[in-house]
Structure formats: C-alpha cells, structure tokens
Amino acid sequence: MDHISKYLTREIKLSSYDDKLFKSDLMFDDHMLIWFISGETKIIQADTTYYFKTGDIFLIPRNELATIVNYPKNGQPHKTVVMHLSKERLKRFYEKIEINKTSGPRRKIFSFTNHPFLESCLASLVPYFDVTGQFPESIATLKITEAITILREIDKTVDSVLANFDDPGKIDLIDFMQRNFMFNMPMEKWGYLTGRSLSTFNRDFRKLFQVTPQKWLTDKRLELAHYQLAEKKKKPTEVYLEVGFEDLSHFSFAFKKKYGIAPTQLLHVTHTPASSYRPDIVTS
C-alpha cells in the first residue's frame, strides 16, 4: 500500500492512497470533516452503509464505529483533505457563543455534498501543503474556525453533535456487542464505548457471554460470513472485510476450522453446515 499523509498541523492533513484499496476499522477520537479530491470510500456502520466519491464532503462524529474502505478510481488515487475537530478546539469555540440547541434525528454521518462554502474552505488548504517550513498555528485556527462556522450555518442541528463533550456512559453490553461485533477495535476501545474500564468490560463480558471477548467476536464474525455466503450467495472476497477480518487467507483458515469447509466450497454445496447466526440481530 502506497499511503502518503502530509500534515499542516496535527488537525489538518492531506491523505492519499494509491493502492487498490485500503480498509480500516476506526473509532475517531475527534470529529472528522473530510473533502474528497478523488477516489471513493465505502463506510460500513452497524445499520447503514454509505458511499462517497469525488466532490463529496462529510462529517463523521467522534466515537462512531465504522469500517472504512478507500478505493482509487479512474486512475486517480484516493485523495482527501481531512480536518480534525477536536474536543479541545470545539470547547474553545463554544465558550464564546450561544449554543444552538436545535436538534433533529440522530445522524451518524453528516453529508454536505458539493456545498460551495465548505468546498471553498477546504480547497483553500491544498496549496499550503506544498509550502515548506512550519505552518502558522494562527492560520490553522482561522481555517478550523471558518469550517465550524460554515457547518453551523448550513446545518442548524450540528451543535447537538459538535457541542456535546460527554464521554460514553455505561450501556447495555449485550445489545451493543450484537450490533457492532464486526468492527476490529482494541479491547480498551470496546470498554470506553460501553462506559467501562478494560477490567470491568472483560469481567462483565465473561459474565454475560460465558466466553472471552476474543473468541466470541471471532465466532460471531464467522457466523455472519456463513450467512452472507450461504444465504446471500456473496463471494468470500465480498465478505471477509465487512465481517471484520483483515485478510482473506486468515478468514479462509478460520472459516474452515469452524465449519470444516472452505468459504469458496460453500458456494457450491446444497446442504451447508449449520450456523447459529441470526440475521434479525444485526442489520447490514
């Protein structure tokens, strides 16, 4: 994978992928404002899949689990301008203004496709990436403040996300894990998102599921893969990334170990090994 990132500051970067695709499971600590220069992205969340292409602009709120697959397109790299809207930066911004408490339906991703204000703001950053030397923090602050101001102007509900500085509270562990098991996260992140320390997460998990988190996650991902292959007739290459595996060979090995048959063979048999996966638990 040929990946190049150029940073103006810790909060502003130009990211480029030249390989066929790049997949990652992410939970951002900051809100991420992203403008597509070229390429395509597929973002898979527990209940929705999004597709973004050249010219699109979107905002991913922090603490949202997602599988992100980046693709070059039409001979062009997957290239984006990315702006981190950190909690610290936003706290300083909102200290000076009255918060708009208007809220709408909860959204996991905000889309601002081809919006001229945002596109102009983010496009103006591109020439700076060719400038040598340290980028002035004062200019970075101006550009980030401009972006936040534009977001608030074009979407009156965005304050409910950007001005929310709370950490996740303790939530139902069974429901959360059943909806999000396909995302690869360190155990510390699972704990944080469910409002638990790592030790409390492991203790609660074993008590509820009667198995270690690692084994349960692997089994659930394989069960989902089995369902996609057997019932939806998808190919292994279409399945392994979306169910939470990092490479096809590891997926194939684990699948055969659990079911006694290779994923490719499953497409050609009438009677498939039994699977305990219930498609009513997780929507995709």
N, C-alpha and C positions, 0 to 999 in steps of 0.2 A: 504494500500500500504506500503510495506517494502522497503524504499529507504534509501540507505546509500551513503554518499559522504565523501571521505577522501581528504583533501587538503594538498598538499605540500606547495603551496603558493596560493595567490588569482588567479593566472593564470594557475595552473596545478592541476587537480583533478582526482580521480578515482571514477566513478559513478556506482552504482549497484541498479537495480530494481528487486525484487523477486516476485512481484505480477503478475497477468495475463497480464495486460497491463497498460501503463501509457501514457496518452495523454496530450499534452500541445500545446497552440498556442504561438509562440515565434517570437520575432524580436531581434536578438542578437546585443548588442552594440559593441561587439568585433567580429573579425573573429574567427571561431571555427574550430580547427583541431581535428578530432575525429578518434580514432582507436578502432575497435570492438574486444573485447576479447571473448565475447559470446553474444548470443541473436540476435534479428532482430529489425530493425527500418523501419518504413514507413514514408516518408517525403512528405507531400502534399503541393504543391505550386499552384499558380493561374492557371498555364498552364501545369504543369508536376507533376507526382508522381514518387518518387524514392524509391527503396528498397535496404537496406544494411544489411549485415549479417556478421558472424564471419570472421575475417581477413580483412574486408574492411576498407579502410581509406578514409576519405573525408573531404573537407574544405567547410564550409558554410560561405560565406561573410557576413559582418555585414549589418544591415538594410534590410535584406531579410525576408519577411513574410513567415511563414511556420507553418503548423500543423504537429506535430511530435508525432507519436505513437510508443512507445517502447514495445517490447514483449520479455519475456523469451522464451527459445527454448530448447527442448530436455532435460528438467530437469535442465538446467543451467540458471542463472539469466541473465538479460540484463546488461552487464558489459562493460564499456568503459573507456579508458583513454582520457581525454579532455584537450586540451591546448588552452587557450585564447590568441589570438594575438591582443593585444590592440593597439589602435591608438598611445598611448604614446610610447609603446615599439617599434612599427614599425617606428615611426618618428626618434627615436634614431638610429635604424638600418640603415635607408636610408640616414641619414646625412653623413655617412662615405663612401658611394659607389655611383657609377654612375648608374642611374636607366635605366633598360632595357625597352624601350618604345614599344617593340613589343606587339601587341595586336591581338586577334582573336575575333571570335564571343562571345558576352557577355554570360557568364555562371553563373547560379545562384548557382550551386554546382559543385565543382571540385572533381573528383573521382580518387583515386590513389590505387586501389585495389591491395593488396599483394605486394606493392612496397618494395623491401628489405631495401633500405636506410631509408625510413620513418618508416617502421615497427621496424627496429633495434633501431632507435632513441626513439620511443615511448615505446617500450617494455623495454628499459633500465631504464625507470622510475618506473616500477612496484615494484621492491624490495625496493625502497625508501619509499613506503607508509607504510612499517612495521617498519620504524625507528622512535624511539621516539625523542622528542625534536624538536626544530625549525629547519626547513630545510634552509640551507645556500642560501641566495639570489644570491650569486655569481654562484653557481651551477645551479640554476634555469635559470639565464641569459644565461649561456653556452648552456643549453639544448634548450631553446627557440631560441637562435641564430642558433644553429645547425639545428633545424626544418625549420626555414625560409630559411636558405642557401640551404637545400635539396630541398625545394619547388621550389626555383628559378632555381635550376639545372635541375630538371626533367620536369618543365613546364615553357617555356620561356615567356608565356603570363601572369604569375601570378603577375608580377609587376604592371600591369594595375589595379589590384584589391588591392593588399596589400599596394601600394604606393599612393593610392587615399585617401586623408584625408578630402575631401569635405563633408559637410553636404548636405542632400537632398535639392534641390531647389523647388520653387513653381511650382507645376504641375497641370495638368487638374484633377480637383476633381472628376468629374463625371466618367471619364474613369478609374481612379484609384480605386474608390469605387466599381464600377461594376465588376472589376476583382478580388477584394480582400475582399469582404464583409464576406466571410466565416471564416475569422480569428478573434479571440477574442483578442482585444487589448484595453488598456486604451485609452480614448479619446485623452490624451496628445500625445500618440504614433501616432495615426492617424494624428494629426496635424503636428507632426515632420516629418513624412514620406511624407507629401504633401507640406512641406515647409511653414507651418503656425503655428502661436501661437494657443493655445487652443481656445481663444475667437474668433480669426479670422476664425478658422476651423468651429466652431459652427455657426457663422454668415453666412459664405459662404455656408455651407451645407443647412441651412434653406432656404436661398435664392434660391438655385438651385433645391432642392428636395421638398420644401414646407412641410417638416415634420422634426421631431427631428432625429438626427443620431441613437439613440437607437431604435426607432420604425421602422425606415427604415431598419436597419440591421436585426432585428427580422423577419420582413416581407420577406425580400429577402432570408433569410436562410430557412424559411418555404416554400417559393415558389420553391427553389432549391430541398428541400426534397420531395415536392409533385411531382415534375418532375421525380426524381430518383425512387420514389415508383411506380408512375402510369405508366411511360413510360419505365423505365429500369427494372421494377419489382424487385427492390432490397428490402431487408428486413430492417425494422426500425433499427435493430442492426448494419447494414452495413452502414447506412446513417447518423445517428444523430451526430456522431463525426466529420465526414467530412464536414458537412454543418455548423458547428460552435457551436453546443450545448455541454454542459459539462456532462450532464447525461440524460439517456433515459427517466426517469419519467418527467423531465421538458420539454423535447422535445415533449413527447406524450400529455402533458397537453396543451402546446402552440399550437400544431398542431390541436387538437380537437377544441380548442377555435376559431381558424381561419377558419377551414373548416367544422366543425360540425361532424367530423367523426374521429375515432381513426386511427393512421397510419396502424395498423395491419388490420383493416377493409378495408382499401383502396385496399389491395392486392386482395380482393375477390369480388369487385364490378365492373360492366361493365361501368357504367356511373359515372365518378368521378367529384367532384366539380371543377369548373373552376379555373385555375391557370393563373396568368399573367406572370409567369416565361418564359423567352425567352432563350432557350439553346444556341442561337447564340451569346449571350452577354458574357457568361463565358464558357471557355473550361475546361474540367476536365478529 
